């Protein structure tokens, strides 16, 4: 990789990542969504569980640190390998606030975990996390008998759990894997049958794991896969697992392999959960040369090899039912489409406004900075493709996915972009520059 870095008079980083093509085979770090849940499941299980290929991202460190603060013993055998000594959900009162850092997944899932713990906990986070909505989880938890208060609907969150939780019959107002999982965790320790329904299918890693570690007490109605039935209280079995590679991290390298000439990347041991690789299906519809081969199964999760080659892309319709399955990749898909033919348009993506940043706003504002003529909607955007972009100062909004999407733009358009910071890469994929260097030709 031929990269140039310099600082301007405002002491901001000006970067041009000169990459002609990407070639090679890689095994990426473990999937962040599964890793969060594996740490929680092991902590709630009875006995020792072993987890391998844990990512070293900041978000995962937040969950691991929070569980330690709640008295969960852990032993690290090697980098990314952890043994967790579970005690069946008997956690200890934290002596100080639990810092969830930038991780909304950590905070929201812990709200469900702590629902049955008869002590007070305070969940705090950084400036970005403190702006994200938490009341949508607090409200149904209160109906289960949990004392919980938010700060104007956001963090900090104060929660006092209840050993005698009421079961819940609840239909989620939005398709949200974090909300769904938080309520499932609370229902695990409620007294009776709970039914949790979501309007559209979202990431289902929680359900896949629980079907294996609390058999007979958790099931899904597979006629729609959106209805979850939990017969509490339950006891979770301990387990051993290797976290599959993260497809959301792979997405940025996939984009480059498609759009840089004479490129080909093979991803090994990649998570192939249909709720996580919808973007690959969409890119294939757009003309992407993508081959997917399942090679195994890890705790119910499909894993396999994905080969991506240089392709000519055209825009396709993005359906509203697909939005929950594309939620992390939408900004990147918009950036990719600047090199496609046709018109990029997305609607029904209002949930993007409640991520690490308002990702809808961040995408629209950066496109305007880059010189893209677009139409803005309350829940989406549209523009004609291909688009001609300019070398300018961009704004990452301290969001790791916006940062990486803009890095992709700088490469595929050969731009000198001015970034205010690169520090947020460590939230999910700190190794991204290393893989660029490894694969660049």
C-alpha positions in Angstrom: 0.0 0.0 0.0 1.4 3.4 -1.0 -0.2 5.8 1.5 0.7 9.4 2.0 -0.1 11.2 5.3 0.4 14.8 6.0 -1.0 17.5 8.2 -2.4 20.9 7.1 -2.4 24.2 8.9 -5.3 23.1 11.0 -3.3 20.1 12.1 -5.8 17.6 10.6 -4.7 14.5 8.8 -4.7 14.5 5.0 -4.6 11.0 3.6 -4.3 9.5 0.1 -4.3 5.7 0.2 -2.9 4.8 -3.2 -4.0 1.2 -3.8 -4.1 -0.2 -7.3 -5.6 -3.6 -6.5 -6.2 -6.1 -3.6 -5.3 -9.7 -3.8 -5.0 -12.6 -1.3 -6.7 -14.7 1.3 -7.5 -13.6 4.8 -9.1 -14.7 8.1 -10.6 -11.7 9.8 -11.1 -11.2 13.5 -14.1 -12.7 15.2 -17.6 -11.3 14.7 -18.4 -8.5 17.2 -22.2 -9.2 17.5 -21.6 -12.9 18.4 -18.7 -12.0 20.7 -20.8 -9.7 22.8 -23.4 -12.4 23.3 -20.9 -15.3 23.8 -19.4 -13.3 26.7 -22.8 -12.8 28.2 -24.0 -16.3 27.7 -20.9 -17.8 29.3 -21.2 -15.4 32.3 -24.9 -16.5 32.8 -24.2 -20.3 32.3 -23.4 -22.8 35.0 -19.8 -24.0 34.6 -16.7 -23.1 32.6 -17.1 -22.0 29.0 -14.3 -21.5 26.4 -14.4 -18.8 23.7 -11.8 -18.5 21.0 -11.1 -15.8 18.4 -12.6 -12.9 20.4 -11.9 -9.6 18.6 -9.8 -7.1 20.4 -12.0 -4.2 19.5 -13.0 -1.5 22.0 -16.6 -2.5 22.0 -15.8 -6.1 23.1 -13.4 -4.8 25.7 -16.3 -2.8 27.1 -18.5 -5.9 27.5 -15.7 -8.0 29.0 -14.8 -5.3 31.5 -18.4 -4.8 32.5 -18.9 -8.5 33.2 -15.7 -8.6 35.3 -17.0 -5.6 37.3 -20.1 -7.8 37.9 -17.9 -10.4 39.5 -17.5 -12.9 36.6 -14.2 -14.7 36.8 -12.2 -15.0 33.5 -8.9 -16.5 32.5 -7.2 -15.6 29.3 -5.2 -18.5 27.8 -3.9 -16.6 24.7 -4.8 -13.5 22.8 -8.4 -13.9 21.8 -8.9 -17.0 23.9 -10.9 -16.8 27.1 -12.2 -19.2 29.7 -15.2 -17.8 31.7 -16.4 -19.4 34.9 -20.1 -18.9 35.0 -22.3 -19.2 38.1 -25.8 -19.5 36.7 -26.5 -15.8 36.5 -25.6 -14.9 40.1 -23.7 -11.6 39.5 -22.2 -9.3 42.1 -23.1 -5.7 42.8 -20.6 -3.3 41.0 -18.8 -1.0 43.4 -18.6 1.8 40.7 -20.5 2.7 37.6 -20.2 0.3 34.7 -18.5 2.1 31.8 -19.9 0.9 28.5 -17.6 3.2 26.6 -18.9 3.7 23.0 -20.8 0.4 22.9 -24.6 0.6 22.6 -24.7 -3.2 22.4 -23.0 -3.5 25.8 -25.3 -1.1 27.5 -28.5 -2.3 26.0 -27.8 -6.0 26.5 -26.7 -5.4 30.1 -30.0 -3.7 30.8 -31.6 -7.1 30.2 -29.0 -9.1 32.0 -29.3 -6.8 35.1 -33.1 -7.0 35.1 -33.1 -10.0 37.5 -30.2 -8.9 39.7 -31.4 -7.6 43.1 -29.0 -4.7 43.4 -28.4 -1.2 41.9 -26.2 -0.7 38.9 -25.3 2.5 37.0 -24.5 2.2 33.3 -22.6 5.1 31.8 -20.9 5.7 28.4 -18.9 8.2 26.4 -20.4 11.4 24.9 -21.6 9.5 21.8 -23.3 6.7 23.7 -24.9 9.1 26.1 -26.9 10.6 23.1 -28.4 7.3 22.1 -32.0 6.2 23.1 -32.4 3.8 26.0 -36.0 4.3 27.0 -37.3 1.9 24.3 -35.6 -0.9 26.5 -36.4 0.7 29.9 -40.2 0.9 29.2 -40.9 -2.9 28.7 -38.5 -3.8 31.5 -40.5 -1.7 33.9 -43.6 -3.8 33.1 -41.5 -6.8 34.2 -40.9 -5.3 37.6 -37.6 -3.6 37.1 -36.8 -0.3 38.7 -35.0 1.7 36.0 -34.4 5.3 35.2 -32.8 7.0 32.2 -31.5 10.5 31.7 -34.0 12.2 29.4 -34.4 8.8 27.8 -30.7 8.2 27.4 -27.6 7.2 29.5 -26.7 7.2 32.2 -29.1 4.4 33.2 -29.8 3.4 36.8 -31.3 -0.1 37.2 -32.3 -2.2 40.2 -33.3 -5.7 39.3 -35.9 -8.0 40.6 -35.6 -11.6 41.6 -39.3 -12.2 40.9 -39.6 -10.8 37.4 -42.9 -10.9 35.6 -43.0 -12.6 32.2 -43.7 -10.4 29.3 -45.8 -10.6 26.1 -44.4 -7.8 23.9 -44.3 -6.8 20.3 -41.3 -4.6 19.5 -42.1 -1.2 17.9 -39.1 -1.6 15.7 -36.9 -4.4 14.4 -33.9 -4.2 16.7 -31.6 -7.0 17.7 -30.4 -5.1 20.7 -33.9 -4.4 22.1 -35.0 -8.0 21.3 -31.9 -9.5 23.0 -32.2 -7.3 26.1 -35.8 -8.5 26.6 -34.9 -12.1 26.0 -32.2 -11.9 28.6 -34.6 -10.5 31.1 -37.2 -13.2 30.2 -34.7 -16.0 30.8 -35.0 -15.3 34.6 -38.7 -14.4 34.7 -41.2 -16.6 36.4 -43.3 -18.0 33.5 -43.6 -17.9 29.8 -42.6 -14.8 27.8 -43.4 -14.1 24.2 -41.4 -11.5 22.3 -42.3 -10.6 18.7 -40.5 -8.3 16.3 -42.1 -6.7 13.2 -39.3 -7.7 10.9 -36.5 -10.2 11.4 -33.3 -8.6 12.7 -30.0 -10.2 13.6 -30.7 -13.5 15.4 -27.4 -14.5 17.1 -29.0 -14.5 20.5 -31.7 -16.9 19.4 -29.4 -19.3 17.6 -27.1 -19.6 20.7 -30.0 -20.0 23.2 -31.6 -22.8 21.2 -28.4 -24.7 21.9 -27.5 -23.7 25.5 -31.0 -23.8 27.1 -32.8 -26.5 25.1 -36.4 -26.9 25.9 -36.8 -23.5 27.5 -36.3 -21.3 24.4 -37.8 -21.7 21.0 -38.7 -19.7 17.9 -41.8 -20.0 15.8 -40.1 -20.7 12.4 -43.2 -19.9 10.4 -41.9 -16.3 10.6 -38.8 -16.6 12.8 -39.9 -13.4 14.5 -41.7 -14.9 17.5 -39.5 -15.9 20.5 -40.9 -18.0 23.4 -39.0 -18.2 26.6 -40.1 -20.4 29.6 -38.3 -19.0 32.6 -36.5 -19.3 34.7 -33.8 -21.3 32.8 -30.4 -22.7 33.4 -27.9 -22.1 30.6 -25.4 -24.9 29.6 -21.7 -24.1 29.4 -20.1 -24.3 26.0 -17.0 -24.1 23.8 -17.0 -22.0 20.7 -14.8 -20.3 18.1 -16.2 -16.9 17.0 -16.6 -16.8 13.2 -14.9 -13.9 11.3 -16.9 -10.7 11.1 -18.8 -10.0 7.9 -19.4 -6.4 8.8 -15.7 -5.8 9.0 -15.2 -7.8 5.7 -17.7 -5.4 4.0 -15.1 -2.7 3.6 -12.6 -5.0 1.9 -15.4 -6.5 -0.2 -16.2 -3.0 -1.5 -12.6 -2.4 -2.5 -12.2 -5.9 -4.1 -15.3 -5.2 -6.3 -14.3 -1.7 -7.3 -10.5 -1.8 -7.7 -9.4 -3.3 -11.0 -7.7 -6.8 -11.1 -8.7 -7.6 -7.5 -9.6 -10.8 -5.8 -9.9 -11.6 -2.1 -10.9 -14.9 -0.5 -12.3 -14.6 3.0 -12.0 -17.8 5.1 -14.2 -18.8 8.1 -16.6 -15.9 7.5 -19.9 -15.9 9.3 -22.6 -16.7 6.8 -25.7 -16.0 8.9 -28.4 -14.7 6.4 -29.2 -11.8 8.7 -25.6 -10.6 8.4 -24.7 -11.1 4.7 -27.6 -9.5 3.1 -25.2 -6.9 1.7 -23.4 -9.6 -0.2 -26.7 -10.7 -1.8 -27.4 -7.1 -2.7 -24.0 -6.5 -4.2 -24.4 -9.7 -6.2 -27.7 -8.4 -7.5 -25.7 -5.2 -8.5 -23.4 -7.3 -10.6 -20.8 -8.2 -8.1 -18.7 -11.4 -8.8 -19.1 -13.0 -5.4 -18.9 -16.8 -4.6 -20.1 -18.1 -1.3 -19.4 -21.7 -0.1 -20.4 -23.0 3.3 -17.7 -25.0 5.0 -18.9 -25.6 8.5 -21.2 -24.7 11.4 -20.2 -23.1 14.7 -22.8 -23.3 17.5 -25.6 -23.2 14.9 -24.0 -20.4 12.9 -23.1 -21.1 9.3 -19.4 -20.3 8.3 -17.6 -20.6 5.0 -15.5 -19.0 2.3 -16.4 -16.0 0.2 -14.5 -15.0 -2.9 -14.9 -11.5 -4.3 -13.6 -10.2 -7.6 -13.5 -6.9 -9.5 -16.9 -6.1 -11.1 -19.0 -3.5 -12.9 -21.9 -2.5 -10.6 -25.3 -1.1 -11.3 -27.9 0.1 -8.7 -30.8 -2.0 -7.6 -33.9 -1.5 -5.5 -33.4 -1.8 -1.7 -36.6 -3.2 -0.1 -37.8 -1.9 3.3 -37.8 -5.4 4.7 -34.1 -5.6 4.0 -33.2 -2.5 6.0 -32.7 -4.2 9.4 -30.4 -6.7 7.7 -28.3 -3.9 6.1 -28.2 -1.5 9.0 -24.5 -1.4 9.5 -23.7 -1.4 5.8 -26.0 1.2 4.4 -23.5 4.1 4.5 -20.9 1.9 2.8 -23.4 0.8 0.2 -24.2 4.4 -0.6 -20.4 5.1 -1.0 -20.0 2.0 -3.2 -22.8 3.3 -5.4 -20.9 6.4 -6.3 -19.0 4.0 -8.7 -22.1 2.2 -10.0 -24.6 3.0 -12.7 -28.2 4.1 -12.2 -29.8 5.7 -9.2 -29.1 4.9 -5.6 -32.1 5.3 -3.4 -33.0 4.1 0.1 -36.0 4.8 2.3 -37.2 3.4 5.6 -33.7 3.7 7.2 -34.6 6.0 10.1 -33.1 3.6 12.6 -29.7 4.8 11.2 -30.2 8.0 13.2 -29.8 6.1 16.5 -26.4 4.4 15.9 -23.0 5.6 17.1 -23.8 8.7 15.2 -26.8 9.8 13.2 -25.5 7.8 10.3 -28.1 9.0 7.9 -27.1 12.6 8.6 -23.4 11.7 8.5 -23.7 10.1 5.1 -25.8 12.9 3.6 -23.5 15.7 5.0 -20.3 14.0 3.8 -21.8 13.5 0.3 -22.6 17.2 0.2 -19.0 18.0 1.2 -17.7 15.6 -1.4 -19.8 17.4 -4.1 -22.6 14.8 -4.6 -25.9 16.3 -5.8 -28.5 14.3 -3.8 -32.1 14.3 -2.5 -32.6 14.0 1.2 -35.6 12.3 2.9 -36.5 12.0 6.6 -35.7 8.3 6.4 -33.2 8.1 3.5 -31.5 9.6 0.5 -31.2 9.3 -3.3 -28.6 10.4 -5.9 -27.7 9.6 -9.5 -24.7 7.3 -10.2 -21.9 7.3 -11.0 -20.9 10.5 -9.0 -17.8 12.6 -9.3 -16.3 13.4 -5.9 -13.8 16.1 -4.8 -10.9 16.0 -2.4 -12.2 17.8 0.7 -12.3 17.8 4.5 -14.7 15.2 5.7 -16.4 14.6 9.0 -16.4 11.1 10.6 -18.7 12.2 13.4 -16.4 10.0 15.6 -18.1 7.0 14.1 -16.0 4.0 13.1 -18.3 2.9 10.3 -18.5 6.4 8.7 -14.7 6.6 9.0 -14.1 3.3 7.2 -16.7 4.1 4.5 -14.9 7.4 3.8 -11.5 5.5 3.7 -13.1 3.3 1.0 -14.2 6.4 -0.9 -10.7 7.9 -0.7 -9.3 4.8 -2.3 -11.8 4.1 -5.0 -11.9 7.7 -6.2 -8.1 8.4 -5.5 -8.9 11.4 -3.3 -6.9 13.4 -0.8 -9.3 13.5 2.0 -8.8 15.4 5.3 -9.8 13.5 8.4 -10.0 14.9 11.9 -9.1 11.6 13.5 -8.6 7.9 13.0 -8.9 6.9 16.7 -12.3 5.3 16.3 -11.1 2.5 14.2 -10.5 0.5 17.4 -14.2 0.5 18.2 -14.7 -2.5 15.8 -11.9 -3.1 13.3 -8.6 -1.7 14.4 -6.8 -4.0 12.1 -8.3 -2.5 8.9 -5.2 -0.6 7.8 -3.1 -3.8 8.4 -5.3 -5.8 6.1 -5.1 -3.1 3.5 -1.3 -3.3 3.6 -1.4 -7.1 3.5 -3.6 -7.3 0.4 -2.5 -4.3 -1.6 -0.7 -4.7 -4.9 
